Amino acid sequence: GHNFVDYLRKLRIGKACHMLSESDMSITDICFAVGYFNISNFNRNFRSERGMTPSTYRRLAGGS
């Protein structure tokens, strides 16, 4: 029920969540690693998918 862009966003944010909780990479490095070229766009998409910022997600997930 999703278009390609929605599906790709979900995959990228899912991978970012895994990296945020399992690694100590910086959020900026994770942003680029999952295919975003702009940190603002990454943060906006992350917030729309997860309802929180990447740094909040990392803190709640018990990551670094």
All heavy atoms as TSV, in Angstrom:
chain	resi	resn	atom	element	x	y	z
A	1	GLY	N	N	0.788	-1.204	0.000
A	1	GLY	CA	C	0.000	0.000	0.000
A	1	GLY	C	C	0.832	1.270	0.000
A	1	GLY	O	O	0.288	2.349	0.157
A	2	HIS	N	N	2.135	1.138	-0.126
A	2	HIS	CA	C	3.006	2.312	-0.110
A	2	HIS	C	C	3.642	2.491	-1.482
A	2	HIS	O	O	3.886	1.533	-2.198
A	2	HIS	CB	C	4.124	2.161	0.918
A	2	HIS	CG	C	3.644	2.053	2.322
A	2	HIS	ND1	N	3.110	3.114	3.000
A	2	HIS	CD2	C	3.599	1.010	3.171
A	2	HIS	CE1	C	2.769	2.717	4.209
A	2	HIS	NE2	N	3.054	1.439	4.339
A	3	ASN	N	N	3.942	3.740	-1.812
A	3	ASN	CA	C	4.677	3.945	-3.054
A	3	ASN	C	C	6.172	3.729	-2.804
A	3	ASN	O	O	6.606	3.530	-1.673
A	3	ASN	CB	C	4.371	5.321	-3.658
A	3	ASN	CG	C	4.859	6.478	-2.829
A	3	ASN	OD1	O	5.878	6.386	-2.147
A	3	ASN	ND2	N	4.151	7.587	-2.878
A	4	PHE	N	N	6.950	3.765	-3.859
A	4	PHE	CA	C	8.371	3.455	-3.758
A	4	PHE	C	C	9.110	4.402	-2.815
A	4	PHE	O	O	9.943	3.956	-2.009
A	4	PHE	CB	C	9.012	3.486	-5.154
A	4	PHE	CG	C	10.483	3.223	-5.127
A	4	PHE	CD1	C	10.957	1.942	-4.908
A	4	PHE	CD2	C	11.391	4.248	-5.304
A	4	PHE	CE1	C	12.321	1.676	-4.860
A	4	PHE	CE2	C	12.759	3.999	-5.260
A	4	PHE	CZ	C	13.214	2.707	-5.040
A	5	VAL	N	N	8.808	5.685	-2.882
A	5	VAL	CA	C	9.500	6.666	-2.035
A	5	VAL	C	C	9.212	6.398	-0.558
A	5	VAL	O	O	10.124	6.443	0.279
A	5	VAL	CB	C	9.106	8.112	-2.434
A	5	VAL	CG1	C	9.694	9.131	-1.482
A	5	VAL	CG2	C	9.569	8.401	-3.859
A	6	ASP	N	N	7.952	6.088	-0.231
A	6	ASP	CA	C	7.604	5.759	1.159
A	6	ASP	C	C	8.345	4.505	1.622
A	6	ASP	O	O	8.856	4.451	2.739
A	6	ASP	CB	C	6.096	5.534	1.306
A	6	ASP	CG	C	5.291	6.810	1.167
A	6	ASP	OD1	O	5.857	7.907	1.375
A	6	ASP	OD2	O	4.090	6.696	0.859
A	7	TYR	N	N	8.380	3.495	0.764
A	7	TYR	CA	C	9.059	2.247	1.085
A	7	TYR	C	C	10.550	2.485	1.323
A	7	TYR	O	O	11.118	1.993	2.306
A	7	TYR	CB	C	8.842	1.248	-0.049
A	7	TYR	CG	C	9.537	-0.070	0.156
A	7	TYR	CD1	C	9.068	-0.979	1.099
A	7	TYR	CD2	C	10.664	-0.399	-0.585
A	7	TYR	CE1	C	9.710	-2.189	1.297
A	7	TYR	CE2	C	11.308	-1.609	-0.399
A	7	TYR	CZ	C	10.825	-2.503	0.552
A	7	TYR	OH	O	11.468	-3.696	0.747
A	8	LEU	N	N	11.176	3.243	0.455
A	8	LEU	CA	C	12.592	3.546	0.590
A	8	LEU	C	C	12.861	4.325	1.876
A	8	LEU	O	O	13.830	4.041	2.591
A	8	LEU	CB	C	13.082	4.336	-0.633
A	8	LEU	CG	C	14.584	4.572	-0.735
A	8	LEU	CD1	C	15.342	3.252	-0.756
A	8	LEU	CD2	C	14.888	5.376	-1.989
A	9	ARG	N	N	12.007	5.294	2.192
A	9	ARG	CA	C	12.172	6.060	3.434
A	9	ARG	C	C	12.087	5.131	4.639
A	9	ARG	O	O	12.905	5.211	5.552
A	9	ARG	CB	C	11.131	7.168	3.532
A	9	ARG	CG	C	11.316	8.024	4.793
A	9	ARG	CD	C	10.328	9.165	4.910
A	9	ARG	NE	N	8.984	8.638	5.027
A	9	ARG	CZ	C	7.991	8.894	4.175
A	9	ARG	NH1	N	8.182	9.688	3.150
A	9	ARG	NH2	N	6.803	8.374	4.363
A	10	LYS	N	N	11.119	4.224	4.646
A	10	LYS	CA	C	10.978	3.290	5.762
A	10	LYS	C	C	12.210	2.399	5.897
A	10	LYS	O	O	12.682	2.133	7.011
A	10	LYS	CB	C	9.724	2.440	5.602
A	10	LYS	CG	C	8.447	3.219	5.855
A	10	LYS	CD	C	7.228	2.323	5.766
A	10	LYS	CE	C	5.947	3.104	5.924
A	10	LYS	NZ	N	5.862	3.895	7.141
A	11	LEU	N	N	12.747	1.919	4.786
A	11	LEU	CA	C	13.961	1.102	4.836
A	11	LEU	C	C	15.139	1.890	5.404
A	11	LEU	O	O	15.880	1.394	6.255
A	11	LEU	CB	C	14.332	0.606	3.438
A	11	LEU	CG	C	13.571	-0.575	2.875
A	11	LEU	CD1	C	14.067	-0.890	1.466
A	11	LEU	CD2	C	13.718	-1.791	3.765
A	12	ARG	N	N	15.322	3.103	4.907
A	12	ARG	CA	C	16.451	3.929	5.361
A	12	ARG	C	C	16.337	4.262	6.841
A	12	ARG	O	O	17.321	4.184	7.584
A	12	ARG	CB	C	16.529	5.215	4.548
A	12	ARG	CG	C	17.042	5.005	3.148
A	12	ARG	CD	C	17.023	6.293	2.358
A	12	ARG	NE	N	17.725	6.130	1.104
A	12	ARG	CZ	C	17.674	7.008	0.123
A	12	ARG	NH1	N	16.959	8.109	0.240
A	12	ARG	NH2	N	18.343	6.799	-0.996
A	13	ILE	N	N	15.151	4.646	7.283
A	13	ILE	CA	C	14.968	5.007	8.690
A	13	ILE	C	C	15.115	3.763	9.570
A	13	ILE	O	O	15.692	3.832	10.655
A	13	ILE	CB	C	13.612	5.715	8.912
A	13	ILE	CG1	C	13.561	7.037	8.124
A	13	ILE	CG2	C	13.362	5.960	10.395
A	13	ILE	CD1	C	14.649	8.046	8.436
A	14	GLY	N	N	14.633	2.630	9.095
A	14	GLY	CA	C	14.814	1.382	9.843
A	14	GLY	C	C	16.282	1.046	10.027
A	14	GLY	O	O	16.723	0.663	11.117
A	15	LYS	N	N	17.058	1.188	8.962
A	15	LYS	CA	C	18.505	0.949	9.039
A	15	LYS	C	C	19.160	1.963	9.974
A	15	LYS	O	O	20.029	1.607	10.771
A	15	LYS	CB	C	19.120	1.033	7.628
A	15	LYS	CG	C	20.611	0.857	7.580
A	15	LYS	CD	C	21.031	-0.536	7.953
A	15	LYS	CE	C	22.534	-0.713	7.743
A	15	LYS	NZ	N	23.007	-1.952	8.360
A	16	ALA	N	N	18.732	3.207	9.893
A	16	ALA	CA	C	19.277	4.243	10.776
A	16	ALA	C	C	18.987	3.906	12.242
A	16	ALA	O	O	19.859	4.063	13.100
A	16	ALA	CB	C	18.698	5.612	10.424
A	17	CYS	N	N	17.786	3.413	12.528
A	17	CYS	CA	C	17.440	3.036	13.903
A	17	CYS	C	C	18.370	1.942	14.401
A	17	CYS	O	O	18.855	1.994	15.536
A	17	CYS	CB	C	15.992	2.567	13.979
A	17	CYS	SG	S	14.799	3.896	13.844
A	18	HIS	N	N	18.607	0.954	13.561
A	18	HIS	CA	C	19.517	-0.130	13.937
A	18	HIS	C	C	20.911	0.432	14.227
A	18	HIS	O	O	21.526	0.086	15.243
A	18	HIS	CB	C	19.570	-1.164	12.818
A	18	HIS	CG	C	20.531	-2.274	13.093
A	18	HIS	ND1	N	20.263	-3.280	13.993
A	18	HIS	CD2	C	21.770	-2.521	12.605
A	18	HIS	CE1	C	21.297	-4.093	14.043
A	18	HIS	NE2	N	22.217	-3.651	13.206
A	19	MET	N	N	21.385	1.297	13.359
A	19	MET	CA	C	22.721	1.871	13.538
A	19	MET	C	C	22.788	2.767	14.772
A	19	MET	O	O	23.796	2.784	15.483
A	19	MET	CB	C	23.134	2.644	12.285
A	19	MET	CG	C	23.325	1.733	11.077
A	19	MET	SD	S	23.601	2.639	9.546
A	19	MET	CE	C	25.351	3.022	9.730
A	20	LEU	N	N	21.713	3.506	15.046
A	20	LEU	CA	C	21.695	4.374	16.222
A	20	LEU	C	C	21.775	3.567	17.515
A	20	LEU	O	O	22.422	3.978	18.467
A	20	LEU	CB	C	20.424	5.229	16.235
A	20	LEU	CG	C	20.399	6.390	15.255
A	20	LEU	CD1	C	18.975	6.913	15.083
A	20	LEU	CD2	C	21.331	7.512	15.710
A	21	SER	N	N	21.113	2.417	17.528
A	21	SER	CA	C	21.095	1.629	18.762
A	21	SER	C	C	22.285	0.678	18.882
A	21	SER	O	O	22.646	0.294	19.989
A	21	SER	CB	C	19.786	0.846	18.877
A	21	SER	OG	O	19.642	-0.060	17.821
A	22	GLU	N	N	22.909	0.303	17.766
A	22	GLU	CA	C	23.969	-0.701	17.799
A	22	GLU	C	C	25.375	-0.159	17.583
A	22	GLU	O	O	26.330	-0.923	17.673
A	22	GLU	CB	C	23.697	-1.779	16.740
A	22	GLU	CG	C	22.381	-2.500	16.903
A	22	GLU	CD	C	22.304	-3.307	18.193
A	22	GLU	OE1	O	23.325	-3.888	18.588
A	22	GLU	OE2	O	21.216	-3.332	18.801
A	23	SER	N	N	25.497	1.128	17.259
A	23	SER	CA	C	26.839	1.663	17.000
A	23	SER	C	C	27.006	3.010	17.693
A	23	SER	O	O	26.048	3.579	18.198
A	23	SER	CB	C	27.073	1.832	15.495
A	23	SER	OG	O	26.439	3.002	15.018
A	24	ASP	N	N	28.231	3.480	17.698
A	24	ASP	CA	C	28.488	4.811	18.254
A	24	ASP	C	C	28.840	5.812	17.154
A	24	ASP	O	O	29.421	6.858	17.416
A	24	ASP	CB	C	29.576	4.759	19.328
A	24	ASP	CG	C	30.904	4.235	18.807
A	24	ASP	OD1	O	30.984	3.857	17.617
A	24	ASP	OD2	O	31.867	4.202	19.593
A	25	MET	N	N	28.458	5.479	15.911
A	25	MET	CA	C	28.650	6.418	14.798
A	25	MET	C	C	27.875	7.696	15.087
A	25	MET	O	O	26.816	7.658	15.724
A	25	MET	CB	C	28.107	5.831	13.492
A	25	MET	CG	C	28.959	4.774	12.853
A	25	MET	SD	S	28.166	4.076	11.377
A	25	MET	CE	C	28.231	5.480	10.248
A	26	SER	N	N	28.379	8.811	14.591
A	26	SER	CA	C	27.651	10.066	14.768
A	26	SER	C	C	26.359	10.036	13.954
A	26	SER	O	O	26.252	9.302	12.963
A	26	SER	CB	C	28.507	11.258	14.337
A	26	SER	OG	O	28.590	11.307	12.929
A	27	ILE	N	N	25.405	10.813	14.370
A	27	ILE	CA	C	24.128	10.878	13.653
A	27	ILE	C	C	24.349	11.368	12.229
A	27	ILE	O	O	23.731	10.866	11.290
A	27	ILE	CB	C	23.118	11.745	14.430
A	27	ILE	CG1	C	22.728	11.023	15.728
A	27	ILE	CG2	C	21.882	12.046	13.584
A	27	ILE	CD1	C	21.919	11.836	16.699
A	28	THR	N	N	25.249	12.307	12.042
A	28	THR	CA	C	25.547	12.805	10.693
A	28	THR	C	C	26.114	11.687	9.818
A	28	THR	O	O	25.700	11.524	8.668
A	28	THR	CB	C	26.533	13.984	10.760
A	28	THR	OG1	O	25.966	15.012	11.568
A	28	THR	CG2	C	26.819	14.535	9.379
A	29	ASP	N	N	27.035	10.893	10.363
A	29	ASP	CA	C	27.603	9.778	9.591
A	29	ASP	C	C	26.527	8.750	9.250
A	29	ASP	O	O	26.510	8.208	8.140
A	29	ASP	CB	C	28.737	9.105	10.360
A	29	ASP	CG	C	30.000	9.954	10.413
A	29	ASP	OD1	O	30.111	10.914	9.612
A	29	ASP	OD2	O	30.865	9.677	11.264
A	30	ILE	N	N	25.628	8.480	10.181
A	30	ILE	CA	C	24.527	7.546	9.928
A	30	ILE	C	C	23.620	8.097	8.840
A	30	ILE	O	O	23.202	7.374	7.931
A	30	ILE	CB	C	23.751	7.249	11.225
A	30	ILE	CG1	C	24.623	6.409	12.174
A	30	ILE	CG2	C	22.432	6.542	10.927
A	30	ILE	CD1	C	24.062	6.225	13.560
A	31	CYS	N	N	23.332	9.381	8.910
A	31	CYS	CA	C	22.505	10.044	7.901
A	31	CYS	C	C	23.048	9.763	6.504
A	31	CYS	O	O	22.317	9.324	5.613
A	31	CYS	CB	C	22.475	11.541	8.187
A	31	CYS	SG	S	21.996	12.607	6.820
A	32	PHE	N	N	24.336	9.975	6.300
A	32	PHE	CA	C	24.949	9.763	4.992
A	32	PHE	C	C	25.034	8.271	4.656
A	32	PHE	O	O	24.851	7.878	3.507
A	32	PHE	CB	C	26.319	10.421	4.922
A	32	PHE	CG	C	26.264	11.920	5.046
A	32	PHE	CD1	C	27.082	12.589	5.950
A	32	PHE	CD2	C	25.387	12.672	4.274
A	32	PHE	CE1	C	27.032	13.975	6.069
A	32	PHE	CE2	C	25.324	14.054	4.385
A	32	PHE	CZ	C	26.149	14.704	5.283
A	33	ALA	N	N	25.284	7.434	5.659
A	33	ALA	CA	C	25.432	5.992	5.428
A	33	ALA	C	C	24.144	5.346	4.928
A	33	ALA	O	O	24.195	4.376	4.177
A	33	ALA	CB	C	25.904	5.300	6.710
A	34	VAL	N	N	22.997	5.870	5.357
A	34	VAL	CA	C	21.729	5.268	4.934
A	34	VAL	C	C	21.157	5.919	3.681
A	34	VAL	O	O	20.068	5.568	3.245
A	34	VAL	CB	C	20.668	5.240	6.066
A	34	VAL	CG1	C	21.161	4.411	7.234
A	34	VAL	CG2	C	20.266	6.639	6.504
A	35	GLY	N	N	21.888	6.870	3.099
A	35	GLY	CA	C	21.494	7.386	1.795
A	35	GLY	C	C	20.926	8.783	1.749
A	35	GLY	O	O	20.448	9.218	0.706
A	36	TYR	N	N	20.974	9.502	2.869
A	36	TYR	CA	C	20.539	10.899	2.846
A	36	TYR	C	C	21.745	11.781	2.562
A	36	TYR	O	O	22.865	11.466	2.960
A	36	TYR	CB	C	19.899	11.294	4.183
A	36	TYR	CG	C	18.507	10.738	4.353
A	36	TYR	CD1	C	18.285	9.523	4.970
A	36	TYR	CD2	C	17.405	11.432	3.874
A	36	TYR	CE1	C	17.012	9.001	5.112
A	36	TYR	CE2	C	16.120	10.926	4.010
A	36	TYR	CZ	C	15.934	9.715	4.629
A	36	TYR	OH	O	14.674	9.203	4.757
A	37	PHE	N	N	21.496	12.878	1.886
A	37	PHE	CA	C	22.573	13.820	1.559
A	37	PHE	C	C	22.429	15.121	2.315
A	37	PHE	O	O	23.225	16.042	2.133
A	37	PHE	CB	C	22.584	14.098	0.046
A	37	PHE	CG	C	22.810	12.857	-0.761
A	37	PHE	CD1	C	21.764	12.241	-1.422
A	37	PHE	CD2	C	24.067	12.281	-0.835
A	37	PHE	CE1	C	21.962	11.087	-2.153
A	37	PHE	CE2	C	24.287	11.125	-1.564
A	37	PHE	CZ	C	23.229	10.528	-2.223
A	38	ASN	N	N	21.404	15.191	3.160
A	38	ASN	CA	C	21.083	16.431	3.862
A	38	ASN	C	C	20.583	16.074	5.257
A	38	ASN	O	O	19.582	15.368	5.398
A	38	ASN	CB	C	20.000	17.151	3.042
A	38	ASN	CG	C	19.552	18.442	3.642
A	38	ASN	OD1	O	19.215	18.511	4.819
A	38	ASN	ND2	N	19.514	19.473	2.810
A	39	ILE	N	N	21.270	16.549	6.288
A	39	ILE	CA	C	20.913	16.197	7.663
A	39	ILE	C	C	19.519	16.702	8.032
A	39	ILE	O	O	18.788	16.038	8.767
A	39	ILE	CB	C	21.997	16.679	8.666
A	39	ILE	CG1	C	21.746	16.117	10.058
A	39	ILE	CG2	C	22.095	18.184	8.706
A	39	ILE	CD1	C	22.066	14.662	10.207
A	40	SER	N	N	19.120	17.857	7.512
A	40	SER	CA	C	17.787	18.385	7.816
A	40	SER	C	C	16.695	17.475	7.257
A	40	SER	O	O	15.695	17.207	7.939
A	40	SER	CB	C	17.611	19.790	7.238
A	40	SER	OG	O	18.525	20.674	7.808
A	41	ASN	N	N	16.894	17.002	6.040
A	41	ASN	CA	C	15.932	16.088	5.433
A	41	ASN	C	C	15.878	14.774	6.209
A	41	ASN	O	O	14.804	14.220	6.455
A	41	ASN	CB	C	16.313	15.849	3.972
A	41	ASN	CG	C	15.208	15.203	3.181
A	41	ASN	OD1	O	14.032	15.385	3.464
A	41	ASN	ND2	N	15.592	14.430	2.191
A	42	PHE	N	N	17.026	14.267	6.621
A	42	PHE	CA	C	17.078	13.051	7.430
A	42	PHE	C	C	16.303	13.235	8.732
A	42	PHE	O	O	15.470	12.396	9.091
A	42	PHE	CB	C	18.536	12.683	7.711
A	42	PHE	CG	C	18.701	11.555	8.692
A	42	PHE	CD1	C	18.341	10.262	8.346
A	42	PHE	CD2	C	19.228	11.781	9.953
A	42	PHE	CE1	C	18.501	9.208	9.255
A	42	PHE	CE2	C	19.391	10.747	10.856
A	42	PHE	CZ	C	19.028	9.458	10.504
A	43	ASN	N	N	16.572	14.333	9.432
A	43	ASN	CA	C	15.886	14.584	10.704
A	43	ASN	C	C	14.384	14.698	10.512
A	43	ASN	O	O	13.605	14.160	11.304
A	43	ASN	CB	C	16.429	15.849	11.369
A	43	ASN	CG	C	17.793	15.643	11.980
A	43	ASN	OD1	O	18.122	14.557	12.442
A	43	ASN	ND2	N	18.596	16.682	11.986
A	44	ARG	N	N	13.961	15.381	9.469
A	44	ARG	CA	C	12.532	15.546	9.187
A	44	ARG	C	C	11.874	14.195	8.895
A	44	ARG	O	O	10.809	13.878	9.435
A	44	ARG	CB	C	12.349	16.517	8.014
A	44	ARG	CG	C	10.921	16.855	7.700
A	44	ARG	CD	C	10.786	18.007	6.692
A	44	ARG	NE	N	11.728	17.971	5.576
A	44	ARG	CZ	C	12.818	18.729	5.456
A	44	ARG	NH1	N	13.122	19.631	6.389
A	44	ARG	NH2	N	13.607	18.633	4.405
A	45	ASN	N	N	12.515	13.391	8.059
A	45	ASN	CA	C	11.971	12.070	7.739
A	45	ASN	C	C	11.984	11.147	8.956
A	45	ASN	O	O	11.036	10.394	9.176
A	45	ASN	CB	C	12.747	11.430	6.586
A	45	ASN	CG	C	12.315	11.947	5.244
A	45	ASN	OD1	O	11.287	11.559	4.725
A	45	ASN	ND2	N	13.097	12.853	4.690
A	46	PHE	N	N	13.038	11.219	9.740
A	46	PHE	CA	C	13.127	10.383	10.932
A	46	PHE	C	C	12.000	10.730	11.898
A	46	PHE	O	O	11.322	9.839	12.417
A	46	PHE	CB	C	14.488	10.578	11.618
A	46	PHE	CG	C	14.795	9.519	12.636
A	46	PHE	CD1	C	15.597	8.440	12.293
A	46	PHE	CD2	C	14.277	9.580	13.918
A	46	PHE	CE1	C	15.873	7.436	13.223
A	46	PHE	CE2	C	14.543	8.592	14.848
A	46	PHE	CZ	C	15.347	7.519	14.500
A	47	ARG	N	N	11.792	12.029	12.107
A	47	ARG	CA	C	10.740	12.460	13.027
A	47	ARG	C	C	9.355	12.036	12.523
A	47	ARG	O	O	8.505	11.612	13.304
A	47	ARG	CB	C	10.784	13.974	13.229
A	47	ARG	CG	C	9.817	14.462	14.290
A	47	ARG	CD	C	9.783	15.974	14.389
A	47	ARG	NE	N	11.070	16.537	14.730
A	47	ARG	CZ	C	11.407	16.917	15.965
A	47	ARG	NH1	N	10.550	16.795	16.938
A	47	ARG	NH2	N	12.587	17.435	16.189
A	48	SER	N	N	9.124	12.096	11.227
A	48	SER	CA	C	7.810	11.708	10.704
A	48	SER	C	C	7.591	10.200	10.813
A	48	SER	O	O	6.470	9.753	11.033
A	48	SER	CB	C	7.610	12.199	9.269
A	48	SER	OG	O	8.266	11.376	8.349
A	49	GLU	N	N	8.658	9.410	10.699
A	49	GLU	CA	C	8.539	7.949	10.804
A	49	GLU	C	C	8.458	7.471	12.253
A	49	GLU	O	O	7.693	6.572	12.565
A	49	GLU	CB	C	9.735	7.262	10.133
A	49	GLU	CG	C	9.673	7.209	8.637
A	49	GLU	CD	C	8.538	6.348	8.123
A	49	GLU	OE1	O	8.321	5.226	8.635
A	49	GLU	OE2	O	7.847	6.808	7.200
A	50	ARG	N	N	9.272	8.043	13.125
A	50	ARG	CA	C	9.416	7.543	14.497
A	50	ARG	C	C	8.804	8.444	15.564
A	50	ARG	O	O	8.723	8.041	16.720
A	50	ARG	CB	C	10.884	7.313	14.839
A	50	ARG	CG	C	11.561	6.295	13.963
A	50	ARG	CD	C	11.024	4.900	14.223
A	50	ARG	NE	N	11.815	3.953	13.463
A	50	ARG	CZ	C	11.302	2.918	12.814
A	50	ARG	NH1	N	10.022	2.686	12.844
A	50	ARG	NH2	N	12.090	2.110	12.137
A	51	GLY	N	N	8.447	9.662	15.200
A	51	GLY	CA	C	7.832	10.561	16.173
A	51	GLY	C	C	8.811	11.170	17.158
A	51	GLY	O	O	8.399	11.678	18.205
A	52	MET	N	N	10.094	11.090	16.847
A	52	MET	CA	C	11.129	11.672	17.712
A	52	MET	C	C	12.375	11.913	16.874
A	52	MET	O	O	12.473	11.428	15.750
A	52	MET	CB	C	11.458	10.736	18.876
A	52	MET	CG	C	12.030	9.396	18.461
A	52	MET	SD	S	12.291	8.245	19.831
A	52	MET	CE	C	10.634	7.631	20.067
A	53	THR	N	N	13.295	12.649	17.427
A	53	THR	CA	C	14.542	12.926	16.716
A	53	THR	C	C	15.482	11.718	16.812
A	53	THR	O	O	15.322	10.872	17.710
A	53	THR	CB	C	15.254	14.154	17.317
A	53	THR	OG1	O	15.627	13.840	18.662
A	53	THR	CG2	C	14.373	15.387	17.273
A	54	PRO	N	N	16.462	11.649	15.930
A	54	PRO	CA	C	17.440	10.553	16.024
A	54	PRO	C	C	18.172	10.532	17.370
A	54	PRO	O	O	18.413	9.456	17.923
A	54	PRO	CB	C	18.412	10.837	14.877
A	54	PRO	CG	C	17.620	11.616	13.888
A	54	PRO	CD	C	16.676	12.448	14.716
A	55	SER	N	N	18.510	11.694	17.910
A	55	SER	CA	C	19.226	11.713	19.193
A	55	SER	C	C	18.340	11.204	20.328
A	55	SER	O	O	18.814	10.481	21.213
A	55	SER	CB	C	19.775	13.107	19.502
A	55	SER	OG	O	18.753	14.061	19.492
A	56	THR	N	N	17.061	11.544	20.295
A	56	THR	CA	C	16.135	11.023	21.302
A	56	THR	C	C	15.993	9.521	21.156
A	56	THR	O	O	16.006	8.780	22.145
A	56	THR	CB	C	14.750	11.706	21.183
A	56	THR	OG1	O	14.914	13.106	21.364
A	56	THR	CG2	C	13.781	11.154	22.213
A	57	TYR	N	N	15.876	9.045	19.928
A	57	TYR	CA	C	15.781	7.594	19.683
A	57	TYR	C	C	17.003	6.881	20.259
A	57	TYR	O	O	16.870	5.869	20.928
A	57	TYR	CB	C	15.657	7.318	18.179
A	57	TYR	CG	C	15.505	5.847	17.891
A	57	TYR	CD1	C	14.253	5.256	17.843
A	57	TYR	CD2	C	16.627	5.036	17.688
A	57	TYR	CE1	C	14.119	3.901	17.600
A	57	TYR	CE2	C	16.508	3.681	17.461
A	57	TYR	CZ	C	15.250	3.112	17.412
A	57	TYR	OH	O	15.112	1.769	17.193
A	58	ARG	N	N	18.184	7.405	19.977
A	58	ARG	CA	C	19.419	6.775	20.483
A	58	ARG	C	C	19.422	6.735	22.006
A	58	ARG	O	O	19.762	5.715	22.592
A	58	ARG	CB	C	20.635	7.526	19.964
A	58	ARG	CG	C	21.941	7.021	20.585
A	58	ARG	CD	C	23.143	7.650	19.955
A	58	ARG	NE	N	23.568	6.807	18.840
A	58	ARG	CZ	C	24.524	7.143	17.992
A	58	ARG	NH1	N	25.127	8.295	18.088
A	58	ARG	NH2	N	24.854	6.315	17.024
A	59	ARG	N	N	19.030	7.827	22.625
A	59	ARG	CA	C	19.012	7.890	24.082
A	59	ARG	C	C	18.041	6.852	24.651
A	59	ARG	O	O	18.372	6.111	25.587
A	59	ARG	CB	C	18.658	9.298	24.552
A	59	ARG	CG	C	18.857	9.512	26.029
A	59	ARG	CD	C	18.704	10.970	26.448
A	59	ARG	NE	N	17.375	11.487	26.167
A	59	ARG	CZ	C	17.084	12.381	25.225
A	59	ARG	NH1	N	18.041	12.883	24.460
A	59	ARG	NH2	N	15.855	12.783	25.023
A	60	LEU	N	N	16.848	6.760	24.089
A	60	LEU	CA	C	15.846	5.816	24.582
A	60	LEU	C	C	16.205	4.368	24.262
A	60	LEU	O	O	15.830	3.456	24.997
A	60	LEU	CB	C	14.470	6.140	23.983
A	60	LEU	CG	C	13.862	7.460	24.431
A	60	LEU	CD1	C	12.554	7.733	23.680
A	60	LEU	CD2	C	13.631	7.470	25.939
A	61	ALA	N	N	16.943	4.157	23.173
A	61	ALA	CA	C	17.337	2.801	22.781
A	61	ALA	C	C	18.543	2.315	23.586
A	61	ALA	O	O	18.947	1.162	23.466
A	61	ALA	CB	C	17.659	2.751	21.287
A	62	GLY	N	N	19.121	3.208	24.376
A	62	GLY	CA	C	20.255	2.817	25.192
A	62	GLY	C	C	21.572	2.842	24.469
A	62	GLY	O	O	22.556	2.282	24.930
A	63	GLY	N	N	21.603	3.519	23.314
A	63	GLY	CA	C	22.855	3.628	22.575
A	63	GLY	C	C	23.737	4.716	23.169
A	63	GLY	O	O	23.450	5.270	24.207
A	64	SER	N	N	24.813	4.998	22.478
A	64	SER	CA	C	25.776	5.993	22.954
A	64	SER	C	C	25.198	7.382	22.905
A	64	SER	O	O	24.478	7.733	22.020
A	64	SER	CB	C	27.021	5.965	22.064
A	64	SER	OG	O	27.536	4.665	22.023
